[in-house]
Amino acid sequence: LKSSDGTTFTINKFLFRSQSEVFDKMCSENFKEGQKNLIKFQNFSSETLATFIQYLKTGTISGIKGSANEMCLLVQQYELDGLFSKLQPFFISNINHHNYKDIGTMAINFDCPRVLAAVADFTNNLSKA
């Protein structure tokens, strides 16, 4: 995996493929990523990919680095509902005027009422300001 800032990470291909249908297809022989064994994550920093890889390898998240916006995009773009579940506290604590719509959309798509309630509280506070 290669981040937007050029950092390259090595991960077990079978583990990676198992995380989403999107990844499975990307790693197939029909796609250049699968043929080259290199997937470029051009919209994601090394910090965001490091958090993602930690999740893949351990199933846990600690010491989250990277931006909430990038994590939103990663979860949505690659349909990573398991990662979203682990990141709920992170998203709730990082809601802002730049990402509340994306976080709210994810909360609806992944059926996460706790995150949706936090987004509703944030928007209610915006309207009062």
C-alpha positions as CSV (number, residue, x, y, z in Angstrom):
1,L,0.0,0.0,0.0
2,K,1.4,3.4,-0.9
3,S,0.2,6.6,0.8
4,S,-0.2,10.0,-0.8
5,D,3.1,11.2,0.8
6,G,5.0,8.2,-0.7
7,T,5.2,6.0,2.3
8,T,4.9,2.3,1.4
9,F,3.4,-0.3,3.7
10,T,3.5,-4.1,3.4
11,I,0.5,-6.1,4.4
12,N,-0.6,-9.7,3.8
13,K,-2.5,-9.7,0.5
14,F,-5.1,-12.3,1.8
15,L,-5.8,-10.2,4.9
16,F,-6.1,-7.1,2.9
17,R,-8.5,-8.7,0.3
18,S,-10.7,-10.1,3.0
19,Q,-11.7,-6.6,4.3
20,S,-13.9,-5.5,1.5
21,E,-15.2,-6.6,-1.9
22,V,-13.5,-3.5,-3.3
23,F,-10.1,-4.6,-2.1
24,D,-10.7,-8.1,-3.3
25,K,-11.4,-6.8,-6.8
26,M,-8.5,-4.4,-6.8
27,C,-6.1,-7.3,-6.0
28,S,-7.4,-9.5,-8.7
29,E,-5.4,-10.2,-11.9
30,N,-7.9,-8.1,-13.8
31,F,-6.7,-4.8,-12.3
32,K,-3.3,-3.2,-12.5
33,E,-3.1,-3.0,-8.7
34,G,-3.4,-6.8,-8.6
35,Q,-0.8,-7.3,-11.3
36,K,1.7,-4.9,-9.7
37,N,1.0,-5.9,-6.1
38,L,0.8,-2.2,-5.3
39,I,-2.2,-0.1,-4.4
40,K,-1.8,3.6,-4.3
41,F,-4.0,5.4,-1.8
42,Q,-3.6,8.9,-3.3
43,N,-6.1,10.5,-1.1
44,F,-4.7,9.1,2.2
45,S,-1.7,10.2,4.3
46,S,0.7,7.7,5.8
47,E,-0.9,8.4,9.3
48,T,-4.3,7.4,8.0
49,L,-3.0,4.3,6.4
50,A,-1.0,3.3,9.5
51,T,-4.2,3.5,11.5
52,F,-6.0,1.4,8.9
53,I,-3.2,-1.2,8.9
54,Q,-3.2,-1.4,12.7
55,Y,-6.9,-2.2,12.5
56,L,-6.3,-4.9,9.8
57,K,-3.6,-6.6,11.7
58,T,-5.0,-6.4,15.2
59,G,-8.8,-5.7,14.9
60,T,-8.2,-2.8,17.3
61,I,-7.6,1.0,17.1
62,S,-5.4,2.9,19.5
63,G,-3.6,6.2,19.2
64,I,-5.5,7.2,16.0
65,K,-3.5,9.4,13.7
66,G,-4.7,11.0,10.5
67,S,-7.6,13.2,9.9
68,A,-11.3,12.5,10.6
69,N,-12.0,13.6,7.0
70,E,-9.5,11.0,5.5
71,M,-10.9,8.3,7.8
72,C,-14.4,9.1,6.6
73,L,-13.4,8.9,3.0
74,L,-11.5,5.6,3.5
75,V,-14.4,4.0,5.3
76,Q,-17.0,5.1,2.7
77,Q,-14.9,4.6,-0.4
78,Y,-13.9,1.0,0.5
79,E,-17.1,0.0,2.4
80,L,-15.2,-0.7,5.7
81,D,-18.1,-1.1,8.1
82,G,-16.0,-3.0,10.7
83,L,-13.5,-0.1,10.7
84,F,-16.3,2.4,11.1
85,S,-17.6,0.6,14.1
86,K,-14.2,0.8,15.8
87,L,-13.8,4.4,14.9
88,Q,-17.1,5.7,16.3
89,P,-15.6,7.4,19.4
90,F,-13.0,9.0,17.1
91,F,-15.6,10.3,14.7
92,I,-17.8,11.6,17.5
93,S,-15.0,13.6,19.1
94,N,-13.8,15.0,15.7
95,I,-17.1,16.2,14.2
96,N,-16.6,19.7,12.7
97,H,-18.2,22.0,10.1
98,H,-16.1,20.4,7.4
99,N,-17.1,16.8,8.0
100,Y,-20.4,16.5,9.8
101,K,-22.3,15.7,6.6
102,D,-19.9,12.9,5.7
103,I,-19.9,11.5,9.2
104,G,-23.7,11.7,9.3
105,T,-24.0,9.9,6.0
106,M,-21.8,7.1,7.2
107,A,-23.8,6.9,10.4
108,I,-26.9,6.3,8.4
109,N,-25.3,3.9,5.9
110,F,-23.7,1.8,8.7
111,D,-26.7,2.1,11.0
112,C,-24.9,3.8,13.9
113,P,-27.4,5.8,16.0
114,R,-24.8,6.9,18.5
115,V,-22.8,8.7,15.8
116,L,-25.9,10.1,14.2
117,A,-27.0,11.5,17.5
118,A,-23.7,13.2,17.9
119,V,-24.0,14.7,14.4
120,A,-27.6,15.9,15.3
121,D,-26.3,17.5,18.5
122,F,-23.5,19.2,16.5
123,T,-25.9,20.6,13.9
124,N,-28.4,21.7,16.6
125,N,-25.5,23.7,18.2
126,L,-24.6,25.2,14.8
127,S,-28.2,26.5,14.4
128,K,-28.2,28.1,17.8
129,A,-24.9,29.9,17.2
